[in-house]
Amino acid sequence: MKLVHKCFKSIKLFKILFLSMIVLQFIDLMMNLLLPSYVGNMVDIAIPFKKDSLLFRYALTAIMLYLVSHLCTLISEFIFAKAGMELVATIKKRMLTKLYRISGEEIDRLEDKLLTIYLNDLSIIESFFCRGIPMIVSSVIFISALFIALFLQNRTLLLVQAIVILVVLSIQFSFNSLLKKASKDAITSLDKAMTQEKSILNNVSQLILLNNEEYVISNYMKTEYSYLEKSKDRLNIFNVSTTIPSFISSIGTILILVVGGYQIIQGESSIGTLLVFVFYSNRTISPIRDITNFIAGWSQAKVSLDRCEELLNTKEVL
């Protein structure tokens, strides 16, 4: 992360972007703190007493709160898209500058990686910072606000929800090492495939004259299939690491229904409170998936950042 920190510090608009994001996320936090109580009140107060005007008032207020929350999230994503663009542009500029300051031997040593760093690694980094970070910020704020709001309504149901989230996150962390290794293997194979492809394209006229199509294709495709196989393995691990948490989250919703229903029978809770927990337990599936995707995505982005840092840390010619 040293590379990211240095690059962000060099971006002139970074402080303005960061402060804007903080303000927007604070507003989003306030909206998410207010929403659960409004949803519960719609059921517990307005509906049983058949107060139409109160019901519409609560509904309209809830819609406005959701609108403000989503607008804050959307504008934050625009800000992160701008920050991600500036970050990648800064890294590219630093790497191009570095190439003019290192020896020819070092350039030869790094040649296999240079093309994939520019075409693949920087795309992964840009995607992570433009999509991954705003996604995790919004999700963490949503879940944190939800926990605070629901803590005041029913601690037993909140405990069930918390256990589900902890189980999901622990499973995701267990997949991290597998995903990181798969990412390294895939990128290493891509280095070899891109080097061969570059050589073929640069010398295509000579290769055609030599009429050695079968030899070239068989050798190149062997390397290409090796990369595609490792890329498939990485994708499969990623898919499993995100599907299992979704399944567990769905089970959590059923548990909340069972526990909440029992509490209503015993007179320990209300239908409005149970409705809030069921409604938001379904909504937590997406933020939890965002968090687990972020953790999985970071494992891949870290590999790409390390490769960029290796180039930038290469010893310069005096």
N, C-alpha and C positions, 0 to 999 in steps of 0.2 A: 504493500500500500504506500510505500515511500514515494514511488514513481507517481502515483495518483495525487498524493498530497503536494508534491513539487509542481506538478502540472497545473493543478487547480490554483495554487498560489500565484502562478504566473498569468492567470486569466484575469483581465482587468475587471470584468463584470461579475466575478465570482461572489464578492461580498454582497452586492445588490441582489443577485440571484438567490443566494443563501438566505438573506433576511426576508425576502419576499416569500420564499418557501416556508420559513418558520411561521410567519404571520398567517399564511393560508392554512397550514396544518393545525395551528392553534384554533382557528375558527372551525375547522372540520372537527376537531376534538370536542368543542363545545356543542356542536350540533349532535354528535353521536352520544354525548352524555344526556341530552334532553330527550332524544327520540324514544328510548324504551319506556319512560314514564308516560309519554303521550300515547303510545300504543296500548299500554295497560289501562289507562284511564278511559280510552275509547270504549273498551269492553266493560270494565267494572262500574263505570259511572253513567255513561251516556246510554248504553243499550238497555240495561235492566230497568231503568226509569223512563225509557222511551222518550228521551229528550232529543228531539230531532235537531234542534238548533245547536245544542251542545255537541252532538255527534259530528255535524258538519264543520263546526268550529275546530274541533280536535283534528278532524281529517285534513282540513285546509292547512292548519298549522304544521301537521306532520309532513304534508307534501312540500311546503315551503322549506322546512328544515332539511328534507332530503335533497331538494333542489340546490340549496346553498352548499350542502356537503359535497354533492357531486361536482358542482362548479369549482369548488376549492381543489378537489382532487384533479379535475381536468386541467386547470391552470398550472397546478404543481407539475403535472406530467409535461406540459409545454416547457416549463422552466428546466426540468431535468433533460428534456430533449436538446435544448440549447446548450446546457452544461456538458452533456455527453458529446455533442458535436465539437465543442471547443476543446474538450479533453483529447479526443482522437486527433484533431488537427494539430494540437500542441505536441502530442507524442510523435506524430509523423514528422513534424518539423525538427524535433530533437534528434530523431533517428537519421534523417537525411543529413543534418549537420554533422552527426557522429561519423557517418561514412566518409566524410572528407578529412577526418582527423585520425583515422586508424590506418594501420599498415596494410599493404596488399595481402600479406600472409593471413591477417585476421579476416579480411574480406573473403578470401578463398575458404577459410575455415567456416565462416558463417553463410556461405553462398547457398547451401541447401535450405537454410531457414528463411533467408531474406524474402523470397517470393511469398511463402505461406504466412509469414508475419504480416506482410502488407495486405494480402488478399483474405486471409482467414482470421488470424489472431485479432487484428484491429477491429474487424467486424463483430467478433464475439465480445470484445471490450465495449464497443459502442452500444451494442444491443443490451448488455448487462447494465450499463449506466443510464441508458435512455429509458429502458423498460423495467429492468429488475429493481433498481433502487426506488423509483417512485412507487412501484408496486409494494415493496416491503414497508416503506414509510406509511403508506395509507393503511395497509393491513395491520401493522402494529398499533397504530393510533386507534383504528376501529376496535380491535380486540381489547386494548387497554381501557378505552372508554366504556366498552360494553361490560367489562368485568367490574368497573367502579359502579356503573349504573345498576347492574343486576345484583351486586353485593347487597344493596339496600333493599332488594325485593325478596330474594329467597336464597339463602346461603347453601342450602342442601343441593338445590338444582345447579347452583353455580359450581359447587364442588364436583358434581358429575361432569359438567362441561370442562372444568379445569383438568380433570383426570384424562378425559378424551384428548385434549390438546397436548398434554404432556406425553401421552403414549404415541401420538402422531409424530411429535418432534423427535422423540427418542428413536423411533424407527427410521426417520429421515437421516439422523446423524449416523446411524449404523450403515447407511448406504453411501455416505460421503466418501470414504476411503476407496470403495470400489469404483465410484464415479470418477474420482480424481485420477486413478490409475488408468481407467479406460480412456479418459480424455488425453492423457500423455501418450498412450499407445497409438491412438487415432491420429494425433497431430504429427507424431514421428513418422508414421506411415504416409501421411499426406506430404511431408517434406520430400520423401523419396519419389512419390508419384509425380509431384509438381516439377521436381528436378528433371525427371525423365521426359515429361511432357514438354517442358521448356526446350530441352535439347532436341527433341523431335521436330518441334515447330520451327526452331531456329535453323535446322538443317534439312528441312523438308524437301527442298529441290534436289539436293545431293542424294537423299535417301530414295527418292522416286527413280532417279537415274540408275541407282544400283539395283533396283527391282528386288528389294529384300523385304517386301511388305509383310510376309508371314512371320519372319524373324522379329521384326520391329514390334508388330502388334502382339505377338505371343509374349515377348519379354515385358512390354509396357503393361499389358493387361494383367499379367501376373502380379505386378506391383500395385496396380489400381485395385484389383480385387482384394488384395491384402488390406488396403486402406478402407475399402467399402465394408469389408467384414468387421474390422475393428470399429468403424463408425456405427455399424448396425448394433454391435454389442453395447456401445456407449448409449445409444438411443433406447435399447431394451432396458438397460439398468435404470435410465432416467424415467421411463414409462412406469416401471414397477414401483420405483421410489415415490411416484406421485399418485398412482392408483390405490395402493394400500391405504395411505392416509385418508383418501376420499371415502373408502369403504368403512373405515373405523369411525369417521365423522358421522356417517349415516347411522351406524349402530348407536352412537351417542345420542342422536335425536330420538331414537326409539326408547332408550333408557330414560331420557328426560320425560317422555310421554308417560311411561310406566310409573316413575317416581312421583311426577307431578300429579298424575291421576289419583294415585294412592293418597297423596297429601290433601287433595280436594275432598275425597271421600271421608277422610279423618277430620276435615274442617280446619286444616293447617295452612291452606293456600286458597287462592281464588282462580277462577277460570281465566281472568285477565292476565294474571301473573304467568300461568302455564302457557297461554297463547304467546306472550312475549318471549318466553324461553324457547318454545318450539320455533317461532318465527325467526329468532336470532340464531338459534342453533343451526338452522338450515343456511342462514346467511354467513355463518362462520366457516362453512365448508370452503368457500372461495378464498377468504383471507388466509386460512390455514394452508390451502393449496398454494397460494402465492408465497407464503413463508417457506414452505418446503421446496417450491420451485426455485426460490431465491437461494436457498442453501445449496441445492443441487447446481444451480447456475453459477454460483460463486466458485464451486470446485473447478468448473471449466474455465471461468474467467481468470482465476488465479494462475492456472497453467499458462495462459496467453500473456498475462502481465509479467510473469517470471521470464518468459522468452524475450519480451521487449526489454526488460531490465538487464538481461544478459548482454544484449547488444549495446545498450546505453552504458553499461559498466565496463565495456571492453577498453583495454589500455590504449591510450592515444599516443601517436608518434610525437616526440618532443620537437 
